[in-house]
Amino acid sequence: MTDLLYTQVEEELRAAVRDVLADRCPPAAVLGRIETASPYDLDLWRTLARDVGVAGLLVPESLGGAGASAREAAVVLEELGRAVAPVPFLGSAVLATSALLAAADASAEAASWVRRLAAGEVTAALAVPFSASPYRETGDTVTAGGDGALSGRVAAVAGASVADVLVVPAAGALYVVEAAHAGVEAAPSLDLTRQLATVTLWEAPAVRVAADLAGVRLALTAGAGLLAAEQLGVSDWCLDTTIAYVKERHQFARPVGSFQAIKHRLADLWFDVARARAAARAAADALATAKDVTEDAALPVAVAASWCSDVALHAAEEALQLHAGIGMTWEHPLHLYLKRAKSVQIALGTPGDHRAALAELADLPSPA
């Protein structure tokens, strides 16, 4: 039987990441950045990527990485979710790195970029909309000329505004474009801690690293499964913070948390979060052990992605309600978690997308 408990190595990694975030990414610091011209904290990202080594977790040692797995990456995402940390880990170390890794055996150029990503020398973004689903084609908005130059436009790309290199699907193949050759314009984003951007290419010089888009589907599948871990982190913070608040907040000379109605709501939420942890851990373990991610890990990924996204939003909504007036203020970080939960609910496939895929994978008939 698969052991979904956290290993000692995973707990040590969690402690290292949590310590850095506690020191460098408290709620006040995040609130101070969200309306500036630089919502991403690149100094924090460099510390996590280089000093802690999170950028190379999914990269094998032969390519300069840590040789870890999706289980360790999931632990990092849990902590980043708990802190709503404004760093491009998901876009660079998961999505873009996974797409390039799929091409690294056949492409020396892809392998070279993977090495640089693992070392934390550069940051990358996979040039697909953040709403892209692993169950649908990503769309053909970028074309490739005869000389390999790319032209086109991709909207709502996560992490593109701080990327040094773009991994671009175009004309049925995968290309690498240095960000200096692309136009990147910040787009309105509900989640102020994860900026989206529109990428515009006009005869941009590019290098083809794969003749098909298999790596993109693999990256989106892995991204959806690991995003569930981030959603678990959001849920955890909302639950823990709300429990602490209702113990301290008094009404009628009693802690609010002593009222039976509040106890019932938090007990129900605790069970939802516990189930979310089981689903997210199962998905991470499947991604870590699957020979073919898009096939062998598809079912647990669909379960985790469909359940954890709804739980994260529910946890944030319950936290907002139970914090009452203070939860509605801009100074309280709760709105950051609500916006993160809502924005990622439709990222990398909606819950409906994943439930539809799950029904097919489990051979469940659709309603008449």
Secondary structure, 3 states (H helix, E strand, C coil): CCCCCCCHHHHHHHHHHHHHHHHHCCHHHHHHHCCCCCCCCHHHHHHHHHHHCHHHCCCCHHHCCCCCCHHHHHHHHHHHHHCCCCCCHHHHHHHHHHHHHHHHCCCHHHHHHHHHHHCCCCCEEECCCCCCCCCCCCCCCEEECCCCCEEEEEEEEECHHHCCEEEEEECCEEEEEEHHHCEEEEECCCCCCCCEEEEEEEEECCEEEECCCHHHHHHHHHHHHHHHHHHHHHHHHHHHHHHHHHHHCEECCEEHHHCHHHHHHHHHHHHHHHHHHHHHHHHHHHHHHCCCHHHHCHHHHHHHHHHHHHHHHHHHHHHHHHHHHHHHCCCCCHHHHHHHHHHHHCCCCCHHHHHHHHHHHCCCCCCC
